[in-house]
């Protein structure tokens, strides 16, 4: 257990400094740039969207000779020019005894560009710019305005932000209650490694602190920690959707139990049951965060791609079952329970939407789920919120 990563914090927390993360989304293969920024106590989790791909807040904040990420809506000629430029640079590097292939060289260029962008953005970062206030989306259950199917979406009348479950799960697992999440470029959050571990690692590196009462960037600091209250209900209830169900049982601890059964279509997954107890089990980082998204078959992967989902699949970020074997078994973090743990990860992302003003989140009690879908979990959250009180 790592003391720098609080399992179950009694006071509201945030991150100590801004974090920049950039990456592709596997549904549309576009790059999304994200900044996570500290926020005051009682503010909760908020998303801000900027349509321009750059996260610079004004043209004056960057010099004309600085490298910036390309706009994602590129033409075919832009792509050709880019490939020619990479090839030209690669040939010059070969003359200087560069030993790797052109693919490795291209990836290295992308990493260097993203790293340069990261450092430049964080140097010029000012999240108080009013450009974000017009597109603020609160990370609460009321912001779920579309039926979730293969990912979780929150939004308002102006914009939707997709694929928020892994980030929100990481924030809930780390007790990050107050934070500003600023998204630029594409409105799908990056897939990263297909789990929550990349979010967790970046947050751990930045540091976790108690939320301040005053504004960040000012000389005003909190004197007293702000208590974090949690959702609890005295009433047991269940909801169903065919054979799927979710049941809530009052309890003094926060526990999530998930069961899945793919014995017929994917014996390699089979039946899995996992219970995660926030109070007594090992930390979220070790027990849940590294579980990756998965396909139960190659047929499912191809069908979803035809429907417009998963247009860019990174095999290193997705566990793919092929009846009685894994296509990429070396990616599994938990040999017998990977998929059930991934379901818990996504459920925690949904439960994070019960956070309001830095309070709430995962219910106090035992939540038992069998074959849960996003839609069923969101239904549960809305019912539970009406029945619960803060304790």
JODA-V937364 format. One record per backbone hydrogen bond with DSSP energy under -1.0 kcal/mol. NH is the residue of the N-H (numbers start at 1). CO is the residue of the C=O. If there is no record, write none. Layout:
nh,co
NH,CO
NH,CO
//
This chain:
nh,co
5,2
12,226
14,209
16,207
19,36
21,34
23,32
25,30
29,25
32,23
33,184
34,21
35,182
36,19
37,180
41,212
43,40
46,179
47,137
48,181
50,183
61,58
62,59
66,63
74,72
79,75
80,76
81,77
82,78
83,79
84,80
85,81
86,82
87,83
88,84
89,85
90,86
91,87
92,88
93,89
94,90
95,91
97,94
98,93
105,101
106,102
107,103
108,104
109,105
110,106
111,107
112,108
113,109
114,110
115,111
116,112
117,113
118,114
119,115
120,116
121,117
122,118
123,119
124,120
129,126
132,129
135,132
137,47
139,45
140,138
141,353
143,140
144,141
145,143
154,161
155,143
156,159
161,154
162,187
164,152
168,164
169,165
170,166
171,167
172,168
173,169
174,170
175,172
176,171
177,13
178,13
179,44
180,37
181,46
182,35
183,48
184,33
185,50
189,162
191,24
194,191
196,289
200,196
201,197
202,198
203,199
204,200
205,201
206,202
207,203
209,14
211,12
218,215
228,10
232,389
237,248
239,246
241,244
244,241
245,370
246,239
247,368
248,237
249,366
255,365
256,276
257,367
258,274
259,369
260,272
262,270
266,262
268,323
269,266
270,266
272,260
274,258
276,256
278,254
281,277
286,283
287,283
288,284
289,284
291,288
293,194
295,319
301,297
302,298
303,299
304,300
305,301
306,302
307,303
308,305
309,304
312,26
317,314
319,293
321,295
322,325
327,320
331,328
332,329
338,334
341,337
342,338
343,339
344,340
345,341
346,342
347,343
348,344
349,345
350,346
351,347
352,348
353,350
354,351
355,352
356,359
359,356
360,229
364,231
365,253
366,249
367,255
368,247
369,257
370,245
371,259
377,373
378,374
379,375
380,376
381,377
382,378
383,379
384,380
385,381
386,382
387,383
388,384
389,232
391,230
//
